[in-house]
Structures are given as C-alpha cells and as structure tokens.
Amino acid sequence: MATRGDNSTAANATMPASDQELVLLVLQCIERHIADTKLVQRITAQTGVEREKISHLMVQSFGLSLEAMIIQERMRVAQRMLLESSASIAAIAQAVGYTSTSAFSTVFRKKLNMAPSEFRRTATLDSLISAGGIVHWG
C-alpha cells in the first residue's frame, strides 16, 4: 500500500504497540477489501474499535482520516488499473468500491482534476511509479 509515507514513522514511534498493530490491521483491511462499499463498517466490525478512534489513529499516523485514507487508496488502485488494464471505467469503479460510475468519476475528478478516461489517455505508468503510486494533479 503506497499510503504509508515518511510522516507515519515519527507518529508511530510515539504510539503504543497496540495502536501500531491496529493501524497495520486497518491498512491491511483497506488493501484486502478495497472493493467493499461498506469498508468503514467492515473495519470497525473486524477490529472491534469505534470509527472515531481508528480515524484519530490514522490522522496521528498519516495526517488523514480513515475515510480519507480509504479514498486515497481507492484512487491509487484506480489509477493503476486505468493504466495497466483495459477494464472499463465501470468495472474499475466497482473494483475500488463504488456502486456507480458517476460517483467514482466525481471523486476521481475532484481528487485528480480530470476524468478517469482523460487520466487513462494522458498519464503514463512511469509517472505513476515515480510519484509513489498516486499521481497528484492540479
């Protein structure tokens, strides 16, 4: 998962081991179940921890709430799929947890300032790799 950045190291060093384990469990759950449209509920059910505590730990570790981490990972996976496969936008939207293509496209456009189809036409796999797994536009 490309969301683990340098800023997480310092926060995790001051975090109790149990919280560090919880953060790792959450990241694994996001990665394994990215297509789950109810991913936040799955995470809270699997961890037995309230969303607010998980979100606080994610902010402490990565500077992003749980929901923002999920969106970031969904956009990272979608970008890779757009560049590495010929899957339709609808199939990619479903694969990353969106129930509709329009909802996926709206979030994608908001985060990357372009439509998924435009990204597919203009971005390169090299640009994605050199950016650490997610291209930030705009």
Backbone torsions as a table, in degrees:
resi	resn	phi	psi	omega
1	MET	NA	127.0	-174.5
2	ALA	-82.5	-0.8	-175.7
3	THR	-78.6	-14.7	179.8
4	ARG	-79.6	107.1	-175.1
5	GLY	-112.0	-177.3	-178.9
6	ASP	-60.8	-33.0	-176.9
7	ASN	-68.4	-14.4	179.8
8	SER	-79.1	-25.8	-174.7
9	THR	-62.4	-48.3	-178.6
10	ALA	-65.2	-43.4	-179.6
11	ALA	-65.1	-42.0	-178.8
12	ASN	-67.8	-29.4	180.0
13	ALA	-65.1	-30.0	-179.1
14	THR	-95.1	-2.3	-175.4
15	MET	-91.3	140.5	175.8
16	PRO	-58.1	151.4	-177.7
17	ALA	-56.7	-38.0	-179.2
18	SER	-64.4	-36.7	177.1
19	ASP	-70.8	-38.4	176.6
20	GLN	-61.2	-42.4	178.3
21	GLU	-63.7	-39.4	178.5
22	LEU	-63.9	-43.6	178.2
23	VAL	-59.8	-45.1	178.6
24	LEU	-62.9	-40.5	177.8
25	LEU	-62.4	-42.4	178.5
26	VAL	-63.1	-45.6	178.9
27	LEU	-61.0	-41.4	178.1
28	GLN	-64.3	-40.6	179.6
29	CYS	-64.6	-42.6	177.1
30	ILE	-59.5	-47.8	-177.4
31	GLU	-63.9	-43.4	-176.3
32	ARG	-75.5	-28.4	-171.9
33	HIS	-122.9	33.2	-175.6
34	ILE	-56.3	-28.8	-178.2
35	ALA	-80.2	-10.2	-177.9
36	ASP	-70.3	118.5	-178.9
37	THR	-69.7	-16.9	178.0
38	LYS	-116.3	49.9	-173.7
39	LEU	-65.0	-38.5	179.4
40	VAL	-61.5	-44.4	179.6
41	GLN	-64.8	-39.0	177.8
42	ARG	-61.1	-45.0	-178.3
43	ILE	-62.3	-46.3	-179.0
44	THR	-66.4	-36.8	178.2
45	ALA	-67.8	-43.0	-177.8
46	GLN	-71.6	-31.9	-178.3
47	THR	-92.6	-24.0	-175.1
48	GLY	72.0	20.3	-177.3
49	VAL	-118.4	141.2	-179.3
50	GLU	-65.1	148.0	-179.2
51	ARG	-54.8	-40.8	-176.9
52	GLU	-62.2	-41.5	179.5
53	LYS	-67.9	-43.4	178.9
54	ILE	-61.2	-45.9	-179.1
55	SER	-61.6	-41.1	178.0
56	HIS	-60.3	-43.8	179.2
57	LEU	-65.3	-36.3	178.7
58	MET	-67.5	-41.4	176.7
59	VAL	-63.1	-43.7	179.2
60	GLN	-61.2	-38.9	-176.2
61	SER	-84.4	-40.1	-170.3
62	PHE	-125.8	-6.9	-178.4
63	GLY	78.8	11.5	-179.7
64	LEU	-131.3	143.0	175.4
65	SER	-68.0	168.6	177.6
66	LEU	-56.0	-47.3	-179.0
67	GLU	-62.7	-40.8	179.1
68	ALA	-66.9	-36.7	176.6
69	MET	-62.9	-41.8	179.8
70	ILE	-64.1	-46.1	179.0
71	ILE	-61.5	-44.8	180.0
72	GLN	-58.9	-44.4	-179.4
73	GLU	-67.9	-38.4	177.1
74	ARG	-62.6	-40.5	179.2
75	MET	-69.4	-36.2	177.7
76	ARG	-63.5	-47.2	179.6
77	VAL	-65.2	-42.0	179.6
78	ALA	-61.5	-42.4	178.9
79	GLN	-60.0	-45.3	178.4
80	ARG	-61.0	-45.4	-178.9
81	MET	-63.0	-39.6	179.1
82	LEU	-61.8	-36.1	-177.1
83	LEU	-88.3	-29.3	-173.2
84	GLU	-100.8	-9.2	-177.2
85	SER	-133.9	167.9	175.0
86	SER	-104.8	16.0	179.0
87	ALA	-59.0	147.5	179.2
88	SER	-67.8	160.3	177.3
89	ILE	-59.7	-39.3	179.2
90	ALA	-62.1	-42.7	179.7
91	ALA	-66.7	-39.2	178.4
92	ILE	-66.9	-43.3	178.0
93	ALA	-56.1	-46.6	179.5
94	GLN	-65.3	-39.6	-178.7
95	ALA	-65.1	-23.6	179.7
96	VAL	-109.5	18.7	168.5
97	GLY	94.1	17.8	177.9
98	TYR	-106.0	136.3	-178.5
99	THR	-82.8	-15.8	178.3
100	SER	-138.7	148.0	177.8
101	THR	-63.3	-38.3	-178.0
102	SER	-66.6	-38.9	177.6
103	ALA	-64.1	-43.9	177.5
104	PHE	-60.6	-48.5	-178.1
105	SER	-62.4	-37.1	178.4
106	THR	-62.4	-47.4	179.7
107	VAL	-66.5	-43.8	-179.6
108	PHE	-59.0	-47.0	-179.5
109	ARG	-63.6	-39.7	179.7
110	LYS	-64.9	-40.8	-176.8
111	LYS	-80.5	-32.0	-173.8
112	LEU	-117.8	0.7	178.8
113	ASN	59.5	29.3	174.1
114	MET	-162.0	157.5	178.6
115	ALA	-72.3	155.0	177.0
116	PRO	-56.3	-39.1	-179.9
117	SER	-65.9	-37.2	177.1
118	GLU	-67.6	-41.1	177.0
119	PHE	-58.4	-46.1	-179.6
120	ARG	-58.7	-39.0	-178.4
121	ARG	-74.0	-34.0	-168.5
122	THR	-107.1	-27.8	-176.6
123	ALA	-83.1	160.7	176.6
124	THR	-123.2	155.5	177.8
125	LEU	-62.4	-36.4	177.8
126	ASP	-60.5	-41.0	179.5
127	SER	-66.0	-35.5	179.0
128	LEU	-67.8	-45.5	-179.9
129	ILE	-64.7	-45.6	-178.2
130	SER	-67.4	-22.5	178.5
131	ALA	-87.1	3.7	177.7
132	GLY	81.8	23.0	174.1
133	GLY	104.2	-10.0	177.4
134	ILE	-145.4	130.3	179.5
135	VAL	-93.1	128.3	176.0
136	HIS	-104.8	124.3	-177.6
137	TRP	-113.0	158.1	170.9
138	GLY	81.0	NA	NA
